[in-house]
C-alpha cells in the first residue's frame, strides 16, 4: 500500500531549502509513471500529516523549496486568511528567517 512505501520524517537541507515530499528511495520511479495510484490509500484515513510523508537522508536538491518559495507559501496563506499546520508554518518561517539572516550577515562583512 502507498502509506507503507512512504518514509516518515522531516528534513531541512542546506541553502535554505526545505524538503516537501519524496518517496522512499527503493520506491522511486524507474521510468514508469511516478503518479501514485490513489485508490491504494486506505478509505479510513481522514488526515495525513506532512511529517508522516517526509523522509531523512540524502535528498536531491530538486526536492527542496527555496526561501523565496517558502515566503510565497506563507504570504499566500496570510492573504487568503488560511492557517497552515503549525509544523509546516514553523519550517517555512525558519527557512525564510535563516536565509534573510545569512544575507544580512554577508552584507555586514
GISULHU-V768370 format. One record per residue. N is the residue number from 1. RES is the residue in one small letter. PHI is phi in whole degrees, -180 to 180 (999 if undefined). BURIAL is + if it has 16 or more other C-alpha atoms within 10 Angstrom, else -. D_LAST is the distance of its C-alpha to the last C-alpha in Angstrom with 1 decimal. Layout:
N|RES|PHI|BURIAL|D_LAST ; N|RES|PHI|BURIAL|D_LAST
This chain:
1|x|999|-|52.4 ; 2|x|-59|-|48.9 ; 3|x|-58|-|47.6 ; 4|x|-71|-|48.5 ; 5|x|-84|-|46.4 ; 6|x|-102|+|43.2 ; 7|x|-73|+|41.0 ; 8|x|-116|+|39.9 ; 9|x|-180|-|36.2 ; 10|x|-134|+|32.8 ; 11|x|-157|+|29.6 ; 12|x|-120|+|25.9 ; 13|x|-98|+|24.2 ; 14|x|-73|-|20.8 ; 15|x|72|-|18.6 ; 16|x|73|+|19.8 ; 17|x|-107|+|23.4 ; 18|x|-122|+|26.5 ; 19|x|-69|+|29.9 ; 20|x|-105|+|32.7 ; 21|x|-149|+|35.9 ; 22|x|-154|+|37.0 ; 23|x|-69|+|40.5 ; 24|x|-55|+|41.1 ; 25|x|-52|-|40.6 ; 26|x|-69|-|44.3 ; 27|x|-104|-|45.2 ; 28|x|-68|-|42.9 ; 29|x|-61|-|44.8 ; 30|x|-116|-|46.5 ; 31|x|106|-|47.1 ; 32|x|-83|-|49.1 ; 33|x|-59|-|48.1 ; 34|x|-93|-|45.2 ; 35|x|-77|-|46.6 ; 36|x|-69|-|48.0 ; 37|x|-79|-|51.5 ; 38|x|-61|-|51.1 ; 39|x|-65|-|54.7 ; 40|x|-74|-|53.7 ; 41|x|-70|-|51.8 ; 42|x|-59|-|54.1 ; 43|x|-64|-|55.9 ; 44|x|-79|-|55.3 ; 45|x|-75|-|51.5 ; 46|x|-100|-|50.5 ; 47|x|-137|-|46.7 ; 48|x|-126|-|44.2 ; 49|x|-85|-|40.9 ; 50|x|-55|-|37.7 ; 51|x|-64|+|37.1 ; 52|x|-83|-|40.5 ; 53|x|-115|+|39.6 ; 54|x|-98|+|36.1 ; 55|x|-133|+|35.8 ; 56|x|-90|-|33.6 ; 57|x|115|-|33.0 ; 58|x|-79|-|31.8 ; 59|x|-112|-|31.5 ; 60|x|-59|-|30.8 ; 61|x|-58|-|27.7 ; 62|x|-64|-|30.1 ; 63|x|-93|-|31.2 ; 64|x|-102|+|27.9 ; 65|x|-91|+|26.9 ; 66|x|-77|+|23.6 ; 67|x|-61|+|21.6 ; 68|x|-63|-|23.1 ; 69|x|-65|+|26.6 ; 70|x|-62|+|26.1 ; 71|x|-63|+|25.2 ; 72|x|-65|-|28.2 ; 73|x|-63|+|30.5 ; 74|x|-63|+|29.5 ; 75|x|-63|-|29.8 ; 76|x|-67|-|33.3 ; 77|x|-63|-|34.5 ; 78|x|-66|-|33.7 ; 79|x|-61|-|35.3 ; 80|x|-91|-|38.4 ; 81|x|55|-|38.6 ; 82|x|-112|-|38.7 ; 83|x|-96|-|37.4 ; 84|x|-94|-|35.8 ; 85|x|-56|-|36.7 ; 86|x|-53|-|34.6 ; 87|x|-65|-|33.1 ; 88|x|-65|+|32.2 ; 89|x|-60|-|30.6 ; 90|x|-62|-|28.6 ; 91|x|-63|+|27.4 ; 92|x|-63|+|26.5 ; 93|x|-63|+|24.6 ; 94|x|-64|+|22.6 ; 95|x|-62|+|21.6 ; 96|x|-64|+|20.5 ; 97|x|-65|-|18.7 ; 98|x|-63|-|16.9 ; 99|x|-67|+|15.8 ; 100|x|-63|-|14.8 ; 101|x|-65|-|12.7 ; 102|x|-60|-|11.0 ; 103|x|-65|-|10.3 ; 104|x|-66|-|9.0 ; 105|x|-62|-|6.6 ; 106|x|-67|-|5.4 ; 107|x|-71|-|5.5 ; 108|x|-75|-|3.8 ; 109|x|-79|-|0.0
